[in-house]
Amino acid sequence: MTPQHHLPADIERTSFHIITEELEMMGLTPPPEHEAVVKRVIHTTADFDYARNLHFTPRAVEQAVKALHAGAVIVTDTNMALAGITKPGLEKLGGTACCYMADPEVAAAAKEAGTTRAVAAMKKAAQEHPGAILAVGNAPTALLTIAEQIESGLRPALVIGVPVGFVNVVESKERLFAVCEKHGVPAIVAMGRKGGSNVAAAICNALIYSAAEMLDPSARGWE
């Protein structure tokens, strides 16, 4: 086997060309406003099911990009998702990203309340960064907490709900999306069981690249 390409930029461009062609063949070409997110997630996972199961509230991508231009904070529910978010893109936009899962105060609050760290972390995020982009790729309890907070008046810039698993995952996503629709909160949710921290990071990166005009790898300094 002789590799077709060696440079990262060429590999990415060819990958996205293949993704575009296969989506067209399957009749699943996403609308232009969702294209960057859907294709970035497929590029990350090699799973074309995301063309069907990624659901967007109206203007979710547009509003997320606007928030990133204003320097919005991204709060993740795992350090893995945090590690996967592009830092140069965020710096270009004047934004930051954080995760409270390893915060000693969060651990203590979770223990005292008899709940999960994810719940305590999202409560802290609501207090510290009420207008943040909340990216959840692991914990259904985090989504349920966000839904409760929204019903109590919280208005995040965007909620990314893509936990993976079998227990409370489907139900938490459906509830979160319904609550976001009801209260006009932008949301991107992967319905069903699929998702994960890598998917949460991929969605964040698609939005950051869109906002920072870095969708082409050459804009990121790649050859």
C-alpha positions in Angstrom: 0.0 0.0 0.0 1.3 3.4 -1.0 -0.3 6.3 1.0 -2.2 8.8 -1.2 -1.1 11.8 0.8 1.4 12.7 3.5 0.7 16.2 4.5 -2.0 16.7 7.1 -3.8 19.5 5.1 -4.0 17.2 2.0 -5.3 14.3 4.1 -8.0 16.5 5.7 -9.1 18.0 2.4 -9.3 14.6 0.8 -11.3 13.2 3.7 -13.8 16.0 3.5 -14.1 15.5 -0.2 -14.9 11.8 0.4 -17.4 12.7 3.1 -19.1 15.1 0.8 -19.4 12.6 -2.0 -20.7 9.8 0.2 -23.3 12.1 1.8 -24.5 13.1 -1.7 -24.8 9.4 -2.7 -26.8 8.6 0.4 -29.1 11.6 -0.1 -28.0 13.1 3.2 -26.3 16.3 2.2 -26.8 18.6 5.2 -28.1 22.2 4.8 -25.4 24.8 4.4 -25.8 26.1 7.9 -25.2 22.7 9.4 -22.6 21.4 7.0 -19.4 22.3 8.9 -20.7 20.6 12.1 -22.1 17.5 10.5 -19.0 16.9 8.3 -16.5 17.6 11.2 -18.3 15.0 13.4 -18.3 12.4 10.6 -14.6 13.2 10.0 -13.9 12.6 13.7 -16.0 9.3 14.0 -16.2 7.9 10.4 -19.9 7.4 11.3 -22.4 8.7 8.7 -25.3 8.1 11.2 -24.5 11.6 12.5 -26.0 13.1 9.3 -29.3 11.8 10.6 -29.1 12.0 14.3 -27.6 15.5 14.8 -30.5 17.8 15.6 -30.3 21.6 15.6 -32.6 24.2 17.0 -33.3 27.0 14.5 -30.2 29.2 14.0 -28.2 27.3 16.5 -24.9 27.5 14.5 -25.4 31.1 13.7 -26.0 32.0 17.3 -23.1 29.9 18.5 -20.7 31.6 16.0 -22.0 35.0 17.2 -21.3 34.0 20.8 -17.8 32.9 19.9 -17.1 36.2 18.2 -18.0 37.8 21.5 -15.5 35.7 23.3 -17.8 33.1 24.8 -16.5 30.6 27.3 -16.8 26.9 26.5 -17.5 24.6 29.5 -17.1 20.9 28.9 -18.2 18.0 31.1 -14.9 16.1 30.6 -11.2 16.9 30.5 -11.0 14.7 27.4 -13.4 17.0 25.5 -11.5 20.0 26.8 -8.2 18.6 25.5 -9.7 18.1 22.1 -10.9 21.7 21.6 -8.6 23.8 19.3 -6.8 26.3 21.4 -5.3 28.5 18.6 -8.8 29.0 17.2 -10.2 30.0 20.6 -7.3 32.3 21.2 -7.9 34.0 17.8 -11.5 34.6 18.9 -10.5 35.8 22.4 -12.3 32.9 24.0 -11.4 30.3 26.6 -12.5 26.8 27.6 -12.7 25.0 30.9 -13.9 22.0 32.8 -14.8 21.8 36.4 -14.9 18.0 36.8 -11.6 17.9 38.7 -12.4 21.0 40.8 -12.1 20.2 44.5 -15.1 22.4 45.3 -17.2 20.5 42.7 -16.1 17.1 44.2 -17.1 18.4 47.7 -20.4 19.8 46.5 -21.3 16.5 44.8 -20.4 14.5 47.9 -22.4 16.7 50.2 -25.5 16.7 47.8 -25.2 12.9 47.1 -25.1 13.5 43.4 -22.6 13.3 40.5 -19.7 15.6 39.8 -21.3 16.3 36.4 -24.3 17.8 38.2 -22.2 19.9 40.5 -19.9 21.0 37.7 -22.8 22.2 35.6 -24.3 24.1 38.5 -21.0 25.8 39.0 -20.8 26.6 35.3 -24.2 28.2 35.5 -23.0 30.4 38.3 -19.6 31.3 36.9 -20.5 31.5 33.2 -24.2 31.9 32.7 -23.8 32.7 29.0 -21.4 30.0 28.2 -21.4 27.3 25.5 -22.0 24.1 27.4 -20.6 21.0 25.7 -21.6 17.6 27.2 -20.3 14.4 25.7 -20.4 12.0 28.6 -22.9 12.7 31.4 -26.7 12.5 31.0 -27.0 13.9 34.5 -25.3 17.0 33.2 -27.9 17.4 30.5 -30.8 17.0 33.0 -29.2 19.6 35.2 -28.8 22.0 32.3 -32.5 21.5 31.4 -33.5 22.3 35.0 -31.3 25.4 35.1 -32.8 26.6 31.8 -36.3 26.1 33.2 -35.2 28.2 36.1 -33.9 31.0 33.9 -30.4 30.1 32.7 -29.7 31.1 29.1 -26.6 29.5 27.8 -25.2 30.7 24.4 -25.5 27.1 23.2 -25.9 23.6 24.6 -24.1 20.7 22.9 -25.8 17.5 24.1 -23.9 14.4 22.9 -23.5 11.9 25.7 -22.8 8.3 24.7 -24.2 5.3 26.5 -27.2 3.2 27.4 -28.6 4.5 30.7 -30.6 7.8 30.7 -28.8 8.9 27.5 -31.7 8.9 25.0 -34.1 10.3 27.5 -31.8 13.1 28.7 -31.1 14.2 25.1 -34.8 14.3 24.3 -35.7 16.3 27.4 -32.8 18.8 26.9 -33.7 19.4 23.3 -37.4 19.9 24.1 -36.6 22.3 26.9 -34.2 24.3 24.7 -36.8 24.5 21.9 -39.4 25.7 24.5 -37.2 28.4 25.9 -35.4 29.5 22.7 -32.0 28.2 23.8 -29.7 27.2 20.9 -28.9 23.5 21.0 -27.1 20.8 19.0 -28.0 17.3 20.1 -27.1 13.8 18.8 -30.3 11.9 19.3 -30.0 8.3 20.2 -27.2 6.5 22.0 -24.2 7.7 20.1 -21.9 10.5 21.1 -18.9 11.0 23.3 -16.3 13.5 24.3 -14.7 13.4 20.9 -18.0 14.3 19.3 -18.5 17.2 21.7 -15.0 18.5 20.9 -15.6 18.0 17.1 -18.7 20.2 17.3 -16.9 22.9 19.3 -14.1 22.8 16.7 -16.4 23.1 13.8 -18.0 26.1 15.4 -14.6 27.7 16.3 -13.2 27.1 12.8 -16.4 28.6 11.3 -16.2 31.7 13.6 -12.4 32.2 13.1 -12.5 31.5 9.3 -10.3 28.5 9.8 -12.3 25.7 8.1 -9.6 25.1 5.5 -6.5 23.7 7.2 -4.2 26.2 5.5 -5.9 28.9 7.7 -4.5 26.9 10.7 -1.0 27.1 9.4 -1.0 23.6 7.9 0.9 22.8 4.7 
